[in-house]
């Protein structure tokens, strides 16, 4: 069995997403000064980072699942996907 390795993207995407969340939380004045012509950039960047962070979380769950073996590996991956889906749905419901 080949040892699974964590890629740079699996660390970089969650870190960048966390940084962008901090900008959204504390940088309201910066975001309000964005010109209308490029108003789509923050939401597009957030969507790209969200997708990257989801794939990073799945990679981490897959590595953990490979280490725990069957049937626990499948259970770890299933629970990870379920948590991601619930978090995205709850966020969409909360913010309309």
Contact map, one row per residue, 1 for C-alpha under 8 A:
111000000000000000000000000000000000000000000000000000000000000000000000000000000000000000000000
111100000000000000000000000000000000000000000000000000000000000000000000000000000000000000000000
111110000000000000000000000000000000000000000000000000000000000000000000000000000000000000000000
011111000000000000000000000000000000000000000000000000000000001000000000000000000000000000000000
001111100000000000000000000000000000000000000000000000000000001000000000000000000000000000000000
000111110110000000000000000000000000000000000000000000000011000000000000000000000000000000000000
000011111110000000000000000000000000000000000000000000000000000000000000000000000000000000000000
000001111111000000000000000000000000000000000000000000000000000000000000000000000000000000000000
000000111111100000000000000000000000000000000000000100010000000000000000000000000000000000000000
000001111111110000000000000000000000000000000000000110111011000000000000000000000000000000000000
000001111111111000000000000000000000000000000000000000010000000000000000000000000000000000000000
000000011111111100000000000000000000000000000000000000000000000000000000000000000000000000000000
000000001111111110000000000000000000000000000000110110010000000000000000000000000000000000000000
000000000111111111000000000000000000000000000000100110010000000000000000000000000000000000000000
000000000011111111100000000000000000000000000000000000000000000000000000000000000000000000000000
000000000001111111110000000000000000000000000000100000000000000000000000000000000000000000000000
000000000000111111111000000000000000000000000100110010000000000000000000000000000000000000000000
000000000000011111111100000000000000000000000000000000000000000000000000000000000000000000000000
000000000000001111111110000000000000000000000000000000000000000000000000000000000000000000000000
000000000000000111111111000000000000000000000100000000000000000000000000000000000000000000000000
000000000000000011111111100000000000000000000000000000000000000000000000000000000000000000000000
000000000000000001111111111000000000000000000000000000000000000000000000000000000000000000000000
000000000000000000111111111100000000000000000000000000000000000000000000000000000000000000000000
000000000000000000011111111100100000000000000000000000000000000000000000000000000000000000000000
000000000000000000001111111100000000000000000000000000000000000000000000000000000000000000000000
000000000000000000000111111100000000000000000000000000000000000000000000000000000000000000000000
000000000000000000000111111111100000000000000000000000000000000000000000000000000000000000000000
000000000000000000000011111111110000000000000000000000000000000000000000000000000000000000000000
000000000000000000000000001111111000000000000000000000000000000000000000000000000000000000000000
000000000000000000000000001111111100000000000000000000000000000000000000000000000000000000000000
000000000000000000000001001111111100000000000000000000000000000000000000000000000000000000000000
000000000000000000000000000111111100000000000000000000000000000000000000000000000000000000000000
000000000000000000000000000011111110000000000000000000000000000000000000000000000000000000000000
000000000000000000000000000001111111011000000000000000000000000000000000000000000000000000000000
000000000000000000000000000000001111111000000000000000000000000000000000000000000000000000000000
000000000000000000000000000000000111111000000000000000000000000000000000000000000000000000000000
000000000000000000000000000000000011111100000000000000000000000000000000000000000000000000000000
000000000000000000000000000000000111111110000000000000000000000000000000000000000000000000000000
000000000000000000000000000000000111111111000000000000000000000000000000000000000000000000000000
000000000000000000000000000000000000111111110000000000000000000000000000000000000000000000000000
000000000000000000000000000000000000011111111000000000000000000000000000000000000000000000000000
000000000000000000000000000000000000001111111100000000000000000000000000000000000000000000000000
000000000000000000000000000000000000000111111110000000000000000000000000000000000000000000000000
000000000000000000000000000000000000000111111111000000000000000000000000000000000000000000000000
000000000000000000000000000000000000000011111111100000000000000000000000000000000000000000000000
000000000000000010010000000000000000000001111111110000000000000000000000000000000000000000000000
000000000000000000000000000000000000000000111111111000000000000000000000000000000000000000000000
000000000000000000000000000000000000000000011111111100000000000000000000000000000000000000000000
000000000000110110000000000000000000000000001111111110000000000000000000000000000000000000000000
000000000000100010000000000000000000000000000111111111000000000000000000000000000000000000000000
000000000000000000000000000000000000000000000011111111100000000000000000000000000000000000000000
000000001100110000000000000000000000000000000001111111110000000000000000000000000000000000000000
000000000100110010000000000000000000000000000000111111111000000000000000000000000000000000000000
000000000000000000000000000000000000000000000000011111111100000000000000000000000001000000000000
000000000100000000000000000000000000000000000000001111111110000000000000000000000000000000000000
000000001110110000000000000000000000000000000000000111111111000000000000000000000000000000000000
000000000100000000000000000000000000000000000000000011111111100000000000000000010000000000000000
000000000000000000000000000000000000000000000000000001111111110000000000000010011000000000000000
000001000100000000000000000000000000000000000000000000111111111000000000000000000000000000000000
000001000100000000000000000000000000000000000000000000011111111100000000000000000000000000000000
000000000000000000000000000000000000000000000000000000001111111110000000000110010000000000000000
000000000000000000000000000000000000000000000000000000000111111111000000100110000000000000000000
000110000000000000000000000000000000000000000000000000000011111111100000000000000000000000000000
000000000000000000000000000000000000000000000000000000000001111111110000100100000000000000000000
000000000000000000000000000000000000000000000000000000000000111111111101111110000000000000000000
000000000000000000000000000000000000000000000000000000000000011111111000100000000000000000000000
000000000000000000000000000000000000000000000000000000000000001111111000100000000000000000000000
000000000000000000000000000000000000000000000000000000000000000111111101100000000000000000000000
000000000000000000000000000000000000000000000000000000000000000011111111100000000000000000000000
000000000000000000000000000000000000000000000000000000000000000010011111110000000000000000000000
000000000000000000000000000000000000000000000000000000000000000000001111111000000000000000000000
000000000000000000000000000000000000000000000000000000000000000010011111111100000000000000000000
000000000000000000000000000000000000000000000000000000000000010111111111111110000000000000000000
000000000000000000000000000000000000000000000000000000000000000010000111111111000000000000000000
000000000000000000000000000000000000000000000000000000000000000010000011111111100000000000000000
000000000000000000000000000000000000000000000000000000000000110110000001111111110000000000000000
000000000000000000000000000000000000000000000000000000000100110010000000111111111000000000000000
000000000000000000000000000000000000000000000000000000000000000000000000011111111100000000000000
000000000000000000000000000000000000000000000000000000000000000000000000001111111110000000000000
000000000000000000000000000000000000000000000000000000001100100000000000000111111111000000000000
000000000000000000000000000000000000000000000000000000000100000000000000000011111111100000000000
000000000000000000000000000000000000000000000000000000000000000000000000000001111111110000000000
000000000000000000000000000000000000000000000000000000000000000000000000000000111111111000000000
000000000000000000000000000000000000000000000000000001000000000000000000000000011111111100000000
000000000000000000000000000000000000000000000000000000000000000000000000000000001111111110000000
000000000000000000000000000000000000000000000000000000000000000000000000000000000111111111000000
000000000000000000000000000000000000000000000000000000000000000000000000000000000011111111100000
000000000000000000000000000000000000000000000000000000000000000000000000000000000001111111110000
000000000000000000000000000000000000000000000000000000000000000000000000000000000000111111111000
000000000000000000000000000000000000000000000000000000000000000000000000000000000000011111111100
000000000000000000000000000000000000000000000000000000000000000000000000000000000000001111111110
000000000000000000000000000000000000000000000000000000000000000000000000000000000000000111111111
000000000000000000000000000000000000000000000000000000000000000000000000000000000000000011111111
000000000000000000000000000000000000000000000000000000000000000000000000000000000000000001111111
000000000000000000000000000000000000000000000000000000000000000000000000000000000000000000111111
000000000000000000000000000000000000000000000000000000000000000000000000000000000000000000011111
